[in-house]
Amino acid sequence: MEYRDSNYYQANAADVNLEEITSSAQNAKILQRLRDGDPTLSHFSLGRHGEWGKHCVGEGDDMGWLGYFIGKSQYLRALYITYLPNGEEAHAFAEGIARNKSIRYISIIYLSNDGFTSIVRELDSLSQLQELSIYGNNSVGPDGWSELRTLLESGVCHLKQLRLHANNYIGNEGVDVLSNGLRGIGTSLKVLMLTNNSIGNEGLLAVVEALQTCTGLETLNLSGNEFSLAAAGLASLSDLLRRDLEHLNLSHCRINDEGLHAFNEGLCSFSLEEALQTCTSLETLDLSCNEFSLAGLGSLSDFLRRDEVNLKRLNLFSCRINDEGLHVLSQGAANHCEELYLGGFQSITTTGLSYLSNSIRSDSCCVEALDLRGTRIGDDGMEVLAHGLAGNKSVRSLYLDAFDNDITIDGWAAFSTTLCDTSNVNSTYLSNHTICSICEELYEELNQPQDIYLYLGLNRQHPQHAARCKILMKHPHLDMTPFLQWKLKLKLLPLAVAWFERAKPCTSLTICEANSVSRRRVLEESSDDFQNRVLSAMYEFVRGMPMEVMKSREELIVMAYDDKIAMAEEEIKMLREDVEQRERNFTQVEEEKERLKEENKGAEEEIKMLREDLEQRDRKITQLEEENERLSKIALFLCVFAVFLSSKSFSLLLELMRSSSLDL
């Protein structure tokens, strides 16, 4: 491919036949959109033939023209490159995209060393670039990573996010090279992902040291590296927590007890003052799929028990945790974390689940999402969890293996009782009305009682009415006898009436059917049936204390309407406040109207002055034009006179004067 500079492309861009520089009609159509400046084309993918949804490079595609049109685009925001020819084609494409001023995100996937180097070498022209992702480029050699280091060191690209994933040949040596580049990014870097890059202890130490200048870093993902012998490197990570690091991912790193202990020892080495200023920033810690056991968990538990810890999400999925480890961990984790991932524990038994159950039953429990997928629960474990959830007010989502064959109808029945204990009205009221989902698979394929879906739907879709709906559903006849045992039993009658008033909306509520867009009514009873239920309950009250009712009938009537009067007064108060707010809004509108009038008046004065100024300028222009015409005539006369002085023929002068309009 012969070299062509930008002037060549610019001169021929309007006339070039797109079908002659592309390998397919689809590619020609994409180039047409680029050339025409299609504002809807904000993402562009470049790949091989057969890759759906991409500009598929084939024989006949001119990479120089493609790079030129990408470089000229003002609307492209993201560029995905999964294939690039080697040699001059790659260089021509890279030179073209280097002129772009709109691309914010570039992803480089599976490129050869030549293609990778060509692209990275030109990125120093993209000062607007904010995100760079490099995935699976295992063919890249030292010169390619050196180009990346040079780019980062230059500080031209103020990257906010840098992702290097599955580049197996980076290793410790490659990271040591890149660490100098990380220093060049500085405070703009918010997210750094160095996953599955064969980084060990030396590489981790180099990364941590380089990140000392990246004071704005919020997310660090080092998952999939080899940290089994990286105790020193893991301990050094605590230095990053002295700043505002919010999310740390160390999953799949083969971290053992020694490594986890070193990491936790670094965290717990903070003084109280340092801890209050640093540990409060860490919100997510992912340690899933590592090799530590009880010994390592003990030091992690010490960290979690510190009051200043602000950890919201802890992932320990598929670690080597047994019953004792869950006992050590659960209390501190439940008191701090809103999301807790404890699945994949094959050695957990009902004993370990009972420790967890006690933790989530505690009033101090903060857990909102509890993930136990991959852990065999069984009927006994389900009963233990149900006991803990019965008194819990925070858990909204519980994730289990939907097809755990060890959970039979008996285990699900225990969970159903947690959601709605029908033994009596008070037990129903004290049931769990918080949890909204359990499992993610289809309910109709589980051994669950159908009531479970109904209860979860109520908790999720109508949380403010869930308790009252469950009471009305499971207790058609509300026994008033227990209220008659109270000393102030007559004064409870208005409270009962008020409860029914608040429960009345339950008769019109609907929820979505399981795995369907259709909806069903929560209560299968009409308004008349509900009113009969109210009258029946009131009748029981009156029949149980007829003499008290007769003696205090006037007081009873007043008490019966106290709530309605209070509600009416509250409504009147709200209406008055609304009227006052409307009056204030009206006053503000009037004031704004007057202000705009004044501004309009001032604008009219200014327009008038501008018009006068414009007229004055027009008059001056007219005068200048007249003066210019007069001077032109004088200039012509001088020219004629000069000809006369230099001419030997006076007749020539007369001829010139006759042909001139100059008035002598």
N, C-alpha and C positions, 0 to 999 in steps of 0.2 A: 504494500500500500504506500503510494507516494505521499510525501508530507504536504499538507495544506494548512495554511494559517487561517486565522479568524476572518481576515479580509476576504478570502476566497468564499468561505461559507456565507458571509453576510451579503456578498454581491450576487450569489446564486440561490439564496434561500427561497425567494418568492417564486422562482421559475423551475426549480428542480422537480423532476417527476418522482413522486414518492414511491410509486410502484417499482421504479428502477433501482431504488436504494434499499428495498426491503425484500424479505423472503416470503412474505405472505400478505394477504389482504388485511388480516387482523393487525399485523405490524404497521402496515401503511395507514390504517385508520387511526392507530395510536399516535403515529407521527403527525398526522393531520391535526389531531387535537392539540398536540404540543405546539405545532407551528401557528395554529389559530388562537392560541392562548385560552384554551378552554378552562374556565375557573373551577369546574367540577373535578378536574384531574389533579388531585392533591397528593395521591400516592402512586408510585410507579415501581413495578417489579420487573426485574430483568433475569431471565433464566434460560434453560435449555428447551429444545423442542419437547412437547409432551407435558410440560408443566402447566397445569390449568391456571388461568387468570393472570398469566405473565406475558411480557413481551419476549417471545421465544426466539432466541438468536439462532439463525440458520444460515446456510450458504446464500449469499446475496444481500445480507444485512450490512449496511455500511455503518460501522461503529462511530466513525468520525461525525457523520451527519446526526446520528442519534445523540451523541454527546453534545453537539452544538445546540440542538433543539431543547435538550434538557437544561443546558446552561442558560438559554434565553427565557425559559419559563419563569413567570412571576408567581405562579400559583402552587407549584410543587412544594410539599412540606416534608414528604418522606420518600426515601429511595432505598429499595431492597435489591441487592445484587447477589444472585446465587450462581451466576456463571458469567465468565468473561473470557473471550479468546486471548491467546497469548500474543506477544509481539507488538507490532505497530498498531494493530487494531485496539489493543488495550490502552496504549499510550494516547491514541487519538481520542478515544472515548473519555479518558481521564482528563485530558486537557479541556475538553468541552464542558464537562460538568463543573470544572474549577471556576467557571465564569458565573455560576448560578448564585443568586443573592436571596433565595427564598427557602432553600432546603434547611430544615431544622434537625432531621433525623436520617441517619444512614446505617443500614445493616449490611454487613459483608459476611457471606456464608459460603463455605466450601470452595474458596478460590485457590488457584495455584499461586506459587510464590511470585511469579511475574505479574499476574493480574492484581494480586494483593498489593504488591509494592507500587505498581503504577497508580492505583487509586489513592493509597495513603499518602504518596509523595505529593499529590495535588491538593490534598485537603487543607493545606495551610492557607489556601485562598478563600476558604469558606469560613470567614470570621463569625458568621451567624449560626454555625453548627452548634447544637446544644446536646444532642444524644448520638453516641456512636456504639454500635453493637457489632462484635466480631465473634462469629460462631463456627466451630468445627473446621478451622483452617489449619489442618494438620500438615499440609504441604509447605507451609511458610517456613522459611529458613531464617538464620540470624540477620541477614540483610533486611528482611521484611520487618522484623520486630525492631530493628534499629531505626527504620524509617518511622515507625509508630512512636518510638521514643523521641526522635527528633521533632515530630509533629507536636507531641505533648509538651516537650521542653520549650518550644517556641512561645507558648502562651497565647498564640493567635486565636485558637479555638477555646472559648470559655465554656468548656463542656460542663453540663449539669449532671449527665449520666454517662457512664462508661461501663460497657458489659463485654467481658471476655469469657466465652463459654466453650468448653470442650476443645481447647487448643492444646492437645496433649504434649506438644513439643516445647511449650513455654517452660515448664518446670522451674526449679530454683534459679537457674542461670538466666532464663528469659525474664523472670520477675525482677531479678536484680538489675537487668538492663532497663526494664520498664519503670522501675521505682524512681529513677531520675526524671522520667517523664511525668510521673504523678506529682512530683514536687512542682513542676511547671504549671499544672492546672490551677493549683491554689484554692482559694476560698469558694470558687464557683461550683466545685464538685459536690453534688448532693447524694448521688447513688453510685456505688462501685460494686460490680459483680465480677468476681474472679473464680468461676465455678468450673470444676472438672478440668483443672489445668496442671495436675501432677505437682502441686506445690507442697513442699515439706516444711520442716522447721526453719531452715535458713531463708527460704522464700518468704515465710510468714513474718519473720523478724524484719526482713527488708521492706515488706509492705507496710508494716506498722510504723517503722521509722520514717518511710516516705510520706505517710499520711499525716504526719505531725503538722505539715503546712496546710493540709486540707481541713481547715477548721470549720467549714460549713457542712461536712459530711453527716448525713442523716441515716443512710442505709448502707450496710456492708454485708455482702453475701460471699462467703468463702466455702460454700458447700461442695462436696465431692472431691476434696483434696485429701492428701495423706498426712494426717496429724497424729498418727499413733505414737510418734517419737518427737512430738512438738510441744513438750511441756513448757519450755522456755518461751516459745512463740505465743502460746496460749496465755501465759501469764502476762506477756507484754500487751495483750489486747485490752487489759484494764486501763491502759493509758488513754485509749480512745474514748473510754467511758467517762473520762474527766471532762469531756466536752458534751456536745448535744447529740451524740449518736442515739437514734431511736430504734433502729431495727438491725439485729445481728443474726445471721444465719450461719450455723456451723454444722448443718446436717450432713450425713453420709461422709464424715471425715475420719472415721475409725478412732474417735477420741475414747481413750480408756480412763480408768479411775485416776491414774496419775495426772493425765492431761486435764481432766475436769477439776481435780483438786487444785492444780496450779492456777487454772482460770478463776475458780471461785475464791482462792486465796488472794488473788490480785484484787478481786472485787471487794472482799471483806477487809482488805488492808487500808481502805479509805478511813480517814478520821471522820467523826460525826459531821464536822463542818463540810468536808469534801463530799461525803455521801449525800448530804442534803442538797448540794449544788450539782451533783453529777448523776447519781443513780436514779433520780427522778426523771431523767430524759429517756432511759431505756424502756421501751414499751413492748417490744417483740424479741423473744429469744427462741431460736429454733435449734434444738439439739437432737433432733430425731435421727433414728437409724445409726446410733453410735454404740460403743462397746462398753460403756461404764456400767457399774452395778451399784450395790448398796454403799460401798465405800465412797464412791464419787457422789452419790446422791446426798450423803450426809452433809458434805460441804455446801452443796447447792441449797439444801434446806436451810442452812445457817444464813445464807444470803437472803432467801425468801422471807425469813422471819423478821428481817429488819423493817421497822415501821416506815422508813423513808423510801422503801422500794415502791416503784410505780409501774411494775411490769403488768401489762394487760394481756399478753398472749404468750403462752409457754407451750412449746411442742416437744414432747418426749416420745413420740410415736416409735414403736418397734425398737426400744432400747432394752437392755437386759435387766428389767425391773421385776422383782418378785413381790410377795406380800409384805415383807418387811420394808422393802424399798418404798412401796406405795404408802405404808404407814408413816415413814419418815418424811415423805414428800408432801402428802396430801394436805395437811393442815396449813402450812405456809403458802402453798400454791393456791388453795381455795380462798384464802383471805386476801389475795392480791390480784389474781388473774381473772379477767372476764372471759377469756377463751382458753380452755385447757384440753390439750390433745394427749390422751393417755392410752391410745389404742395399740394393738399389736403386741400385747403382753401375754405370751402363751403360758407363762407360769403363774399367772394370777388366779387365785381361787376365791371362793366366797369370803374367806377371812380377809383378804386384801380389799375386796369390794366393801366389806363392812367398815373398814377404816375410812375409805373414801365416802361412804354413805354418811358417817358421823360428821365428816368435814363439811359436806354440802348441806347438812341439816342445821349447821350452826348459823346463828343470826348474823355472824360476821362474814358469811360466804358471799363472794362477789361474782362467782362464776355465772356467766350467761349462756355459754355454749360448752358442752361437755362431750368430747368425742372418745368413744370406747370401741370403735370399729377395729376388728382384728383380735378382739379379746373375747374368749368364750364366756358367756354370761350364764346361761342355763336358767332353769326355774328358780333355784335357790338364790342365785346372784340377782335375778330380776326382783325377787321379793325384798332382798336387802336394799337394792337401789330404790325401789318404790318406797320403802320406809324412810329413806333419807330425803327423797323428793317430796314426801307428804308435808314436811314442815319447811320446805324451801320456798323462798319468794324471789329468787333471782334467775334461776335456770330457765331459759326460754327454748333452747334447742338441745336435744339429746340424740347423739348419733350412735347407732348400734348396727351390727350386721343384720340386715333385714331377714336374711335366710339362715340365721343361726338356728340349726335344727334342734339345739338343746333347749330352746325356749318353746314350751308347749302352751296350750290354752290356759294352763294353770298360772304360768308366769305372766302372761299378758293380763289375766284376770286381776292379779295383784297390782299391776300398773294401772288398770282401769279403776280399781278402788282408790288409788292415789289421786286420780283425776276427779273422781266423784264417789265419795263414800256414802252409800245410800242407807246406812244403818239408822240414822236419824237426821233431822233437819240440821242440827248443830254440826254434826260430822260432815254433812254435805257443804255447809258454809265454810268449814275449816279445811276443805280439800284444796288441792293444788289448782289454782286458776291462772298460773303464769306460763307453764310450759306449753309451747305452741307446735313443736314438731318433734318427731321421733322417726329415725331412718329416712332415707330419701327414695327408696324404691316404692313400687306400687303397693298400696295397702291391700288391695283385693287379693294379692298373692301371698299374704302373710296369714299366720294363725291368730291374728288379732280379733278380739270382739269388735263388732261394728261400732259399738258405743265409743271406742277410743277415738276414732276419727271425728265423731261428733263433738266430743269434749275438747279435742285439740283445736277443731275449727272454731268453737265458741271462744276459747282462750285467745286465739289468734285474731279473729275477725271482730269479736265483740267483748273485749276484756272488761269493760265497765259493767256489762250485764251478765257475765259468765256465771257468777255465783247465784244470782237470782233465777236465771234460766234453769240451771241444774236443779235448784230446789223445786221449781214449778214442774219440771219434767218428771222428777223421781218421787215427788210427794204430792199426789193429786189432792189428798185431803190433809190440810195443815192442822194438826192437833193443837188446840189452844189450851188444853188442860194444864200443861206445865206452867203457864203464865198465871194460872189461878192460885198457885201456891205462894205467890209473892205477896208481901204485905201491902205494897202500893199497886195491887193488881189492876184497879180501875184506871190508873194513869197510864197503863200500858196499852189500853185500847187505841188511843190516838196514834201511838207509835206503830201499831199493827196496820191501821188504816193508811198511814203515810208510807209504810213498806210496800203495800199493794199498789199505791199510786206510783211509786218508783219502779215497780215491777211490770207495770202495764205495757211499756214498749216491747217487752219480751214476746208479746203475742203477735207482733208484726215482723220480727227479725227473721232473716234468712241466712243460710250459709251455703257455700259451694258443695256440691256432691263430690264424693271421692273420685278422682281421675275423670272429672267431667266439668264442662262449663256451665251446666245447669245448676240451679239453686233449689234448695228445699227449705220449708219453714221449720223453725226450731221447735215451736209448740203447735201441735195439731189440735188447736181449739179456737173457737170463735171468740169475739169480744163478749158475747152473751154468756158463753161458758165461763169465761174468766170472771165476769161480774157475779155469776152464781157462786163461784168459788169464794169471792170476797164476802158475799152475803152469808154464806155458810159459816165462814170463820167468825164473822161478827155475831152471828146467832149463837155460836158456842160460847162466846164471851158473855153475852147477855144471859144465856141460860145458866151459866155457871155462877152468876152473882146477881140474881134479879133484884134483891132488896137494895143492894148498893146502887144499881142503875136507877131505881125509882127515886132513891133519896137524892141522887146527884145528877138527875137528868139534865137540869139546866147547865150545870158545870160541865157535864159530859158533852153536851152539844157544843159549848164554847171550845172545849178541848179538842173536839173532833175537827173543828174548823180552824184551829190555831195554825196548823201547817199551811192550809190553803191561804189564810190571811197573810201569813209570813211570806208565802210564795208570791202573793199578789203585791205585797209591799215591796218585795225585792224586785219584781218586774217593773213596778212604778218607779223605783229608784233607778233601775237601769234605763228606763225610758227617759227620765229626767236627765240623766247623765248624757244620754244620746242626744237629747235636744240641746243641752248646753254645748256639747261637742260640735253639733251642727251649727249653732250660733257662732261659736268661736271660728269654725271653718268659714262661715259666711263673712264674718268680720275680716278674716285674713284675705279672703277673695276680694272683698271691697277695697282693702288697703292695697292689695297687689294691683287691682284695677286702677286705683288712683296713681299708684307709682308708675304704672305703665303709661298712663295718660301724660304724666309729667315727663317721662322719658320720651314719649312720642312728640310732645310739644318741643322738647329740646332738640329732638331729631329733625323736626320740621324747620326749626330755626337754623340748624346746621346745614340742612339741605338748601335753604334759601341763601345762606352765605356762600355755599359751594356754587350755586347757580350764578350768583353775582360775580364770584371769582372767575367762573368759567366764561361768563360774558366779557369780563375785563380782559381775560386771556385771549378771547376771540378778537376783540378790538386790537389788542397788541399785535396779534398774528397778522391781521389785515394791514396794519400800519407797516409792519416789517416786510410784508409782501410788496406793498407800494414802494417802500424804500429800496427793496431789492431790485424792482423793475427799473427805477430811476438810475440806480448804480449800474445796472446792466447796459443801459443806453449810453451812459458816460463812458463805460469801458469800451463799447463798440466805437464811439467817437474817437477815443484815444487810439484805438487800433487803426482806424481810417487815417488819422493824422500821421501816425507812424509810417503807414504805407506811402503817404504823400511825400514825406521827407525822404524816404529811401527810393522813391520811384523816379525814373527819368521821363516818364510820360504823364503830363498833367491830365490828359484825356482819361487815363486809367482812373485817376482820382475822381473825376467828374462822374464816370460810370459807376463807381462804387457808391458815390453820394446819391446818385439817382436811385440805385437799387436799395438804398437804406431808407428807413422811415425816420431817421434821426432828424430832428428839427434844429437846424443851425441858426 
